[in-house]
Amino acid sequence: VVQGGRGGLETRLGFVVPPGAVWPLPAYELALQTDRLLRRRGVRDQVSLILVTAEDAPLGVFGTLTSEAVADDLLRAGIALRAGAIVRHWSWGRLTLTPEEDVAVDRVVALPRQRGPAIPGLPCDPQGFVRAGADGRVAGRPDVFVVGDAGSFPVKQGGIACQQADAVARLMAHELGAPVAPIAFEPVLRGWLWDGDGGRFMRADLAG
């Protein structure tokens, strides 16, 4: 893209966040860092950037205030935003979206959709994630627990998985007779949005 810009070639570059179980933060970091890189290389005017996301709002999992701030970051960087849209197809330089719309792009960077392990003998949802209660106990299997991305908790992030593991480990120890009091899983989502020159710390309480 940089080489083409130096030669006068204009490029339309899209970043895509798919629906379902996905950690969306990298798409925003890539878009913002790409903007910084293109400016440093002197070809930003040759490249149009757009971020298409199935989220109702950018990084909406972090709450309204963070979402509005991230939208402002994209606006200042000149990155177009199309939220609440699912990409169905890309061909001949166009993204086909639902709701019905086409977006012209020459190149696409898309995040992968996550799938669960679909472990035989355990109850799983249609995407293969193991069904479990808030305490991590697998539905109908009181002796089996699941934490992290394999489970049905909708936010897939390492920090959340660690909090789940802490709660499940204490519960298991308590049930085995250890002098440990169980704790409730009350997830707190934390993240850092790195834009290439600085960034933004984000936090959201997800309990309930």
C-alpha positions as CSV (number, residue, x, y, z in Angstrom):
1,V,0.0,0.0,0.0
2,V,2.8,2.4,0.9
3,Q,4.7,1.6,-2.3
4,G,1.6,2.1,-4.4
5,G,0.9,5.4,-2.7
6,R,4.4,6.7,-3.5
7,G,3.6,5.8,-7.1
8,G,0.3,7.7,-7.1
9,L,-1.9,4.7,-6.7
10,E,-5.0,5.2,-4.5
11,T,-6.0,2.3,-2.3
12,R,-9.2,1.7,-0.3
13,L,-8.4,-0.4,2.8
14,G,-11.0,-2.0,5.0
15,F,-10.8,-3.5,8.5
16,V,-13.6,-6.0,9.5
17,V,-14.9,-7.2,12.8
18,P,-17.2,-10.2,12.3
19,P,-20.2,-11.1,14.4
20,G,-20.3,-13.7,17.1
21,A,-17.6,-14.6,19.6
22,V,-14.7,-12.3,18.7
23,W,-12.2,-10.0,20.5
24,P,-12.6,-6.8,18.5
25,L,-9.8,-4.6,19.9
26,P,-7.1,-5.6,17.4
27,A,-9.1,-4.3,14.4
28,Y,-9.2,-0.8,16.0
29,E,-5.5,-0.9,16.8
30,L,-4.6,-2.0,13.3
31,A,-6.7,0.7,11.8
32,L,-5.3,3.5,14.0
33,Q,-1.7,2.2,13.6
34,T,-2.1,2.0,9.9
35,D,-3.2,5.7,9.8
36,R,-0.1,6.7,11.8
37,L,2.2,4.6,9.5
38,L,0.7,6.1,6.3
39,R,1.1,9.6,7.7
40,R,4.8,9.0,8.6
41,R,5.4,7.6,5.1
42,G,3.7,10.6,3.5
43,V,1.1,8.6,1.6
44,R,-2.0,9.0,3.9
45,D,-3.8,11.1,1.2
46,Q,-3.5,8.2,-1.2
47,V,-5.3,5.7,1.1
48,S,-8.9,5.7,2.4
49,L,-9.5,3.6,5.5
50,I,-12.8,2.2,6.8
51,L,-13.7,0.0,9.7
52,V,-16.7,-2.2,9.3
53,T,-18.0,-3.9,12.5
54,A,-20.9,-6.1,13.5
55,E,-20.9,-4.4,16.9
56,D,-23.7,-1.9,17.5
57,A,-21.0,0.6,18.5
58,P,-17.2,0.7,18.4
59,L,-15.9,-1.4,21.3
60,G,-19.3,-1.2,22.8
61,V,-18.4,-4.0,25.3
62,F,-16.5,-1.3,27.2
63,G,-19.6,0.9,27.6
64,T,-21.0,4.1,26.1
65,L,-18.3,6.5,27.2
66,T,-15.5,4.4,25.8
67,S,-17.4,3.7,22.6
68,E,-17.9,7.4,22.0
69,A,-14.3,8.2,22.7
70,V,-13.1,5.5,20.3
71,A,-15.5,6.8,17.6
72,D,-13.9,10.2,18.1
73,D,-10.4,8.7,17.7
74,L,-11.5,7.1,14.4
75,L,-13.0,10.4,13.3
76,R,-9.9,12.4,14.0
77,A,-7.8,9.8,12.2
78,G,-10.0,10.1,9.1
79,I,-11.1,6.5,9.4
80,A,-14.7,5.9,8.3
81,L,-16.9,3.7,10.6
82,R,-19.7,1.4,9.6
83,A,-21.2,-0.2,12.8
84,G,-24.0,-2.7,13.0
85,A,-23.0,-4.3,9.7
86,I,-22.2,-7.9,8.9
87,V,-19.9,-8.6,6.0
88,R,-21.3,-11.4,3.8
89,H,-18.9,-11.4,0.9
90,W,-15.9,-9.6,-0.7
91,S,-15.2,-9.7,-4.4
92,W,-14.3,-7.4,-7.2
93,G,-13.3,-4.7,-4.8
94,R,-16.6,-4.6,-2.9
95,L,-17.8,-5.7,0.5
96,T,-21.4,-6.9,0.6
97,L,-23.0,-6.1,3.9
98,T,-26.2,-6.8,5.8
99,P,-28.2,-4.6,6.1
100,E,-28.0,-4.4,2.3
101,E,-25.2,-2.1,1.3
102,D,-21.9,-2.3,-0.7
103,V,-18.6,-0.8,0.5
104,A,-15.8,-0.3,-2.0
105,V,-12.5,-1.6,-0.8
106,D,-9.4,-2.9,-2.6
107,R,-7.8,-4.7,0.4
108,V,-9.3,-6.2,3.5
109,V,-7.9,-7.1,7.0
110,A,-10.5,-9.2,8.8
111,L,-10.5,-10.6,12.3
112,P,-11.3,-14.4,12.5
113,R,-14.5,-15.7,14.1
114,Q,-13.9,-17.9,17.1
115,R,-15.3,-21.4,17.4
116,G,-15.6,-23.5,20.5
117,P,-13.9,-26.9,20.9
118,A,-17.2,-28.9,20.6
119,I,-15.9,-31.5,23.1
120,P,-17.8,-34.8,22.7
121,G,-19.9,-35.7,25.7
122,L,-20.3,-32.1,26.9
123,P,-23.3,-29.8,26.1
124,C,-22.2,-27.2,23.6
125,D,-24.0,-24.4,21.8
126,P,-24.2,-24.3,17.9
127,Q,-20.7,-22.6,17.8
128,G,-19.1,-25.3,19.8
129,F,-18.7,-23.4,23.1
130,V,-19.3,-25.5,26.2
131,R,-22.4,-24.5,28.1
132,A,-21.8,-23.5,31.7
133,G,-23.3,-21.5,34.5
134,A,-21.9,-18.3,36.0
135,D,-19.8,-20.4,38.4
136,G,-18.1,-22.2,35.5
137,R,-19.9,-25.5,36.2
138,V,-20.8,-27.3,33.0
139,A,-24.6,-27.8,32.6
140,G,-25.6,-31.3,33.7
141,R,-22.1,-32.2,34.7
142,P,-21.5,-31.1,38.3
143,D,-17.9,-32.5,38.3
144,V,-16.8,-30.6,35.2
145,F,-15.9,-26.9,34.9
146,V,-14.9,-24.7,32.0
147,V,-13.1,-21.4,31.9
148,G,-11.8,-19.1,29.2
149,D,-12.5,-19.2,25.5
150,A,-13.9,-22.7,25.5
151,G,-16.9,-21.7,27.6
152,S,-20.1,-19.9,26.8
153,F,-19.3,-16.6,28.5
154,P,-19.6,-14.2,25.5
155,V,-16.5,-12.0,26.1
156,K,-13.4,-13.8,25.0
157,Q,-10.4,-12.1,26.6
158,G,-7.4,-13.4,28.6
159,G,-8.0,-11.2,31.6
160,I,-11.6,-12.5,31.9
161,A,-10.4,-16.0,31.6
162,C,-8.0,-15.5,34.5
163,Q,-10.8,-14.1,36.6
164,Q,-12.9,-17.2,35.8
165,A,-10.0,-19.5,36.6
166,D,-9.6,-17.8,40.0
167,A,-13.2,-18.2,40.9
168,V,-13.4,-21.9,39.7
169,A,-10.2,-22.8,41.5
170,R,-11.5,-21.5,44.8
171,L,-14.8,-23.2,44.3
172,M,-13.2,-26.6,43.5
173,A,-10.8,-26.2,46.5
174,H,-13.8,-25.4,48.8
175,E,-15.8,-28.4,47.6
176,L,-12.8,-30.6,48.2
177,G,-12.6,-29.5,51.8
178,A,-9.9,-26.8,51.7
179,P,-10.3,-23.9,54.1
180,V,-11.0,-21.5,51.1
181,A,-14.1,-19.5,50.7
182,P,-15.6,-19.4,47.2
183,I,-15.9,-16.1,45.4
184,A,-18.4,-15.0,42.8
185,F,-17.3,-14.5,39.2
186,E,-17.7,-10.7,38.8
187,P,-15.9,-10.0,35.6
188,V,-14.0,-6.7,35.1
189,L,-12.9,-6.1,31.5
190,R,-9.7,-4.1,31.1
191,G,-7.9,-3.2,27.9
192,W,-5.4,-0.9,26.3
193,L,-6.1,0.5,22.9
194,W,-2.6,1.2,21.3
195,D,-2.8,3.6,18.4
196,G,0.9,3.6,17.6
197,D,1.8,6.9,19.4
198,G,0.0,6.4,22.7
199,G,-3.3,4.9,23.6
200,R,-6.3,4.7,25.8
201,F,-6.9,2.6,28.9
202,M,-10.4,1.1,29.0
203,R,-12.4,-0.6,31.8
204,A,-15.9,-2.0,32.2
205,D,-17.7,-4.0,34.9
206,L,-19.4,-6.9,33.2
207,A,-21.1,-8.5,36.2
208,G,-24.7,-9.2,35.4
